[in-house]
C-alpha cells in the first residue's frame, strides 16, 4: 500500500520542471502525510529592543532567543543586563549580516530561493494536512477541552501488576486475582506505600512506595488518567486495566498547574497528543484523501511497459555497476510507465530519480515501480491542492518560507564574505610554515621497558610487592628477566616489555613519569588508577623536531585558514557596524523578562524518618501470592 511508504524522496530536475515542482521537495505518502506536524503561528510583535540599520529586533524575538539560550523563562529572567546584552549582540550581528546579504542580492540566488521554495511547499502541505484531515477528524472542541484539562495537576501513587499480552480471561486470571487481593488489603487500611514496595511490578516507582509525583493530563495512558483524574483526594481506585497490566491508584493531591502556558504556546503539544489519540482515524482519512486525489488527477499506470522495465533491469547478463538502465536504448527510456492530467512519467524519469536519491526499488514486482511513481507525483498533487486552497499565503507558511530564505542567505553571505576570500595556495602555506617553524614541532617521545603488576590482594600483589620488584631491579637484577617473570601486560612480552615511542599524553601517569627519568633509570611503582602498578626503565628519549612541510601541511592549512577567517570576519564586522549602526534600548531589555534574583539554596539535610503502621488498622490476612508488609515492632 502507498501508506506503507515513508520518508523523503526527490524528483528529477526534468520531471520537476514538467510538474512545476521544486527539486528537493519531500515525497509524501499517506502515512507520511498522516504523521506531518502542524506548524503553529507566531505571536504578535510587542515593542522594539534594538534597531540595526533598517531592521528592528522585537521584544518577542529577544525573549525567544533568551529562553532558547537559557532553556527556560525562569532562568532567562535571572540574567543581568550585561548577560542580556550578550544575547542581543548575536541577534544584532544576524540583522547586520542579513542586510548585507540583501545588499549583495543573495535573496535572488537560485540555490537560496530553491531551498526556501522547498520549505514553503512542505509547510503548505503540512497546512493542507491540518485543514483537510485533522480539522475534519478531530472535533473542534477537543483542543480547547484538552487545554482546560492542563489547568490542573495531580499527585498519585500506583501499584502495577503486569499482565500477559494474551488478553484471554484464562491468561489474565492470575494477575487479576493478585491485584484484587492487593486492592482488598489497600482499602482495609494496609499502608499503600508498603504494598507498593512489596508487590508492584513498576520497578521505577516501587522503591518510592509507588509515588508518581505530580503529573498533568496527557502524561499517562488513557485508561490510567481517566481513572486518576476522576478520583477524589484520599481515594483508592478499583483495579484499572491498561496495556501495561493492572493498576491500583491512590490520589493524594490536586492543585492548579503552575506551568501551563498560553493556549497558543501549548497548541503544538496539544495537537501532537490529539494526533496520537486519533491516530487510526487520521491514518484512514489520509489514505482515503490520497486515493481521491490520485483519481482526481487521473493517475494511471501502463502495466505492460512496467513489466518490460522489470524484465530488462532484472536481466542477469547485463553488468549493472549501479546503473539499472545501462541496457536501455534512448527510445526505451521514453517508455511511458504512468500518465496523469497533462503529463507522463517515463523510464528516463525513473532513472533520474534513482540517480538523484541513490535509492532504487527492489525490482521484485510491478508494485515496486508503481510505488516509486506515486512517491514522485504525490507531492505535486498535494502542492497543487494547497495552492488551490490559498495555503501558500497562510501566515505560518509565509513565516517558514521567510525564515528559511534568510537562514540560507546568512549561510551564503558568510561564504561570500569569508570562506570565498580565503587564500590557501601551496605557496602561501609554505610561506606561513617557514615563518612559524616553532609551531610545527613533533612531540618529544620516550621508549620504556615496563613491569605491569595488576593488584590482586588474594595473591599478595600490592604496592609492597611492586616495591620489592622495583628494588631488585634498582640493585642491578636483569630487568628483562623480571619483565618476563612478573609483568601482567602480556601484549608487550614479545618486545621484552618495551613500550613506545610514546608521548607524555599517553599511558596516563606512567607516560608522564617516563619523561622525568634519565636513560636507564628505573622508577618506583607508579599507581595506575588503583588497579595496577607500573615499574618502568627508560630506554630511549627523542627530543622534539621540526616537522617537514609535508608532515605539517594539514596543520599549517588549519592554522592559516583560522587566521585568515578571523581577520576577514573582523574586517567584515567593522564594515557592517559602519553600514548598519545599532541602537539598544537597555531599559526594554530588562522589561521584556522582568528580573528575578536566583533563589537562595535553602535545602537542609534531613534525617530520614521511619514510618510505622497505624495500630488501629484492621489486619487482613492476604492470599499466599500477595506479599504483606512486615510488621514493625513497637
C-alpha positions, 0 to 999 in steps of 0.5 A, spaced: 500 500 500 502 507 498 501 508 506 506 503 507 511 508 504 515 513 508 520 518 508 523 523 503 524 522 496 526 527 490 524 528 483 528 529 477 530 536 475 526 534 468 520 531 471 520 537 476 520 542 471 514 538 467 510 538 474 512 545 476 515 542 482 521 544 486 527 539 486 528 537 493 521 537 495 519 531 500 515 525 497 509 524 501 505 518 502 499 517 506 502 515 512 507 520 511 502 525 510 498 522 516 504 523 521 506 531 518 506 536 524 502 542 524 506 548 524 503 553 529 503 561 528 507 566 531 505 571 536 504 578 535 510 583 535 510 587 542 515 593 542 522 594 539 529 592 543 534 594 538 534 597 531 540 595 526 540 599 520 533 598 517 531 592 521 528 592 528 529 586 533 522 585 537 521 584 544 518 577 542 524 575 538 529 577 544 525 573 549 525 567 544 532 567 543 533 568 551 529 562 553 532 558 547 539 560 550 537 559 557 532 553 556 527 556 560 523 563 562 525 562 569 532 562 568 532 567 562 529 572 567 535 571 572 540 574 567 543 581 568 543 586 563 550 585 561 548 577 560 542 580 556 546 584 552 550 578 550 544 575 547 542 581 543 549 582 540 548 575 536 541 577 534 544 584 532 550 581 528 544 576 524 540 583 522 547 586 520 549 580 516 542 579 513 542 586 510 548 585 507 546 579 504 540 583 501 545 588 499 549 583 495 542 580 492 543 573 495 535 573 496 535 572 488 540 566 488 537 560 485 540 555 490 537 560 496 530 561 493 530 553 491 531 551 498 526 556 501 521 554 495 522 547 498 520 549 505 514 553 503 511 547 499 512 542 505 509 547 510 503 548 505 502 541 505 503 540 512 497 546 512 493 542 507 494 536 512 491 540 518 485 543 514 483 537 510 484 531 515 485 533 522 480 539 522 475 534 519 477 528 524 478 531 530 472 535 533 473 542 534 472 542 541 477 537 543 483 542 543 480 547 547 477 541 552 484 538 552 487 545 554 482 546 560 484 539 562 492 542 563 489 547 568 490 542 573 495 537 576 495 531 580 499 527 585 498 519 585 501 513 587 500 506 583 501 499 584 502 495 577 501 488 576 503 486 569 499 482 565 500 477 559 499 480 552 494 474 551 488 478 553 484 471 554 480 471 561 484 464 562 491 468 561 489 474 565 486 470 571 492 470 575 494 477 575 487 479 576 486 475 582 493 478 585 491 485 584 484 484 587 487 481 593 492 487 593 486 492 592 482 488 598 488 489 603 489 497 600 482 499 602 482 495 609 487 500 611 494 496 609 499 502 608 499 503 600 506 505 600 508 498 603 504 494 598 507 498 593 514 496 595 512 489 596 508 487 590 508 492 584 511 490 578 513 498 576 520 497 578 521 505 577 516 507 582 516 501 587 522 503 591 518 510 592 512 506 595 509 507 588 509 515 588 508 518 581 509 525 583 505 530 580 503 529 573 498 533 568 493 530 563 496 527 557 502 524 561 499 517 562 495 512 558 488 513 557 485 508 561 490 510 567 488 518 567 481 517 566 481 513 572 486 518 576 483 524 574 476 522 576 478 520 583 477 524 589 483 526 594 484 520 599 481 515 594 483 508 592 481 506 585 478 499 583 483 495 579 484 499 572 486 495 566 491 498 561 496 495 556 501 495 561 497 490 566 493 492 572 493 498 576 491 500 583 491 508 584 491 512 590 490 520 589 493 524 594 493 531 591 490 536 586 492 543 585 492 548 579 498 547 574 503 552 575 506 551 568 501 551 563 502 556 558 498 560 553 493 556 549 497 558 543 504 556 546 501 549 548 497 548 541 503 544 538 503 539 544 496 539 544 495 537 537 501 532 537 497 528 543 490 529 539 494 526 533 496 520 537 489 519 540 486 519 533 491 516 530 487 510 526 482 515 524 487 520 521 491 514 518 484 512 514 482 519 512 489 520 509 489 514 505 482 515 503 484 523 501 490 520 497 486 515 493 481 521 491 486 525 489 490 520 485 483 519 481 482 526 481 488 527 477 487 521 473 493 517 475 494 511 471 499 506 470 501 502 463 502 495 466 505 492 460 511 497 459 512 496 467 513 489 466 518 490 460 522 495 465 522 489 470 524 484 465 530 488 462 533 491 469 532 484 472 536 481 466 542 477 469 547 478 463 547 485 463 553 488 468 549 493 472 555 497 476 549 501 479 546 503 473 539 499 472 538 502 465 545 501 462 541 496 457 536 501 455 536 504 448 534 512 448 527 510 445 526 505 451 527 510 456 521 514 453 517 508 455 511 511 458 510 507 465 504 512 468 500 518 465 496 523 469 492 530 467 497 533 462 503 529 463 507 522 463 512 519 467 517 515 463 523 510 464 528 516 463 524 519 469 525 513 473 532 513 472 533 520 474 530 519 480 534 513 482 540 517 480 538 523 484 536 519 491 541 513 490 535 509 492 532 504 487 526 499 488 527 492 489 525 490 482 521 484 485 514 486 482 510 491 478 508 494 485 515 496 486 515 501 480 508 503 481 510 505 488 516 509 486 511 513 481 506 515 486 512 517 491 514 522 485 507 525 483 504 525 490 507 531 492 505 535 486 498 533 487 498 535 494 502 542 492 497 543 487 491 542 492 494 547 497 495 552 492 488 551 490 486 552 497 490 559 498 495 555 503 501 558 500 499 565 503 497 562 510 501 566 515 505 560 518 507 558 511 509 565 509 513 565 516 517 558 514 518 560 507 521 567 510 525 564 515 528 559 511 530 564 505 534 568 510 537 562 514 540 560 507 542 567 505 546 568 512 549 561 510 551 564 503 553 571 505 558 568 510 561 564 504 561 570 500 564 574 505 569 569 508 570 562 506 570 565 498 576 570 500 580 565 503 587 564 500 590 557 501 595 556 495 601 551 496 605 557 496 602 561 501 602 555 506 609 554 505 610 561 506 606 561 513 610 554 515 617 557 514 615 563 518 612 559 524 617 553 524 616 553 532 609 551 531 610 545 527 614 541 532 613 533 533 612 531 540 618 529 544 617 521 545 620 516 550 621 508 549 620 504 556 621 497 558 615 496 563 613 491 569 605 491 569 603 488 576 595 488 576 593 488 584 590 482 586 590 482 594 588 474 594 595 473 591 599 478 595 600 483 589 600 490 592 604 496 592 609 492 597 610 487 592 611 492 586 616 495 591 620 489 592 620 488 584 622 495 583 628 494 588 631 488 585 631 491 579 634 498 582 640 493 585 642 491 578 637 484 577 636 483 569 630 487 568 628 483 562 628 477 566 623 480 571 619 483 565 618 476 563 617 473 570 612 478 573 609 483 568 601 482 567 601 486 560 602 480 556 601 484 549 608 487 550 612 480 552 614 479 545 618 486 545 621 484 552 616 489 555 618 495 551 613 500 550 613 506 545 615 511 542 610 514 546 608 521 548 607 524 555 599 524 553 599 517 553 599 511 558 596 516 563 601 517 569 606 512 567 607 516 560 608 522 564 613 519 569 617 516 563 619 523 561 622 525 568 627 519 568 634 519 565 636 513 560 636 507 564 633 509 570 628 505 573 622 508 577 618 506 583 611 503 582 607 508 579 599 507 581 595 506 575 588 508 577 588 503 583 588 497 579 595 496 577 602 498 578 607 500 573 615 499 574 618 502 568 626 503 565 627 508 560 630 506 554 630 511 549 628 519 549 627 523 542 627 530 543 622 534 539 623 536 531 621 540 526 616 537 522 617 537 514 612 541 510 609 535 508 608 532 515 605 539 517 601 541 511 594 539 514 596 543 520 599 549 517 592 549 512 588 549 519 592 554 522 592 559 516 585 558 514 583 560 522 587 566 521 585 568 515 577 567 517 578 571 523 581 577 520 576 577 514 570 576 519 573 582 523 574 586 517 567 584 515 564 586 522 567 593 522 564 594 515 557 592 517 557 596 524 559 602 519 553 600 514 548 598 519 549 602 526 545 599 532 541 602 537 539 598 544 534 600 548 537 597 555 531 599 559 526 594 554 531 589 555 530 588 562 522 589 561 521 584 556 523 578 562 522 582 568 528 580 573 528 575 578 534 574 583 536 566 583 533 563 589 537 562 595 539 554 596 535 553 602 535 545 602 537 542 609 539 535 610 534 531 613 534 525 617 530 520 614 524 518 618 521 511 619 514 510 618 510 505 622 503 502 621 497 505 624 495 500 630 488 501 629 488 498 622 484 492 621 489 486 619 487 482 613 490 476 612 492 476 604 492 470 599 499 466 599 501 470 592 500 477 595 506 479 599 504 483 606 508 488 609 512 486 615 510 488 621 514 493 625 515 492 632 513 497 637 
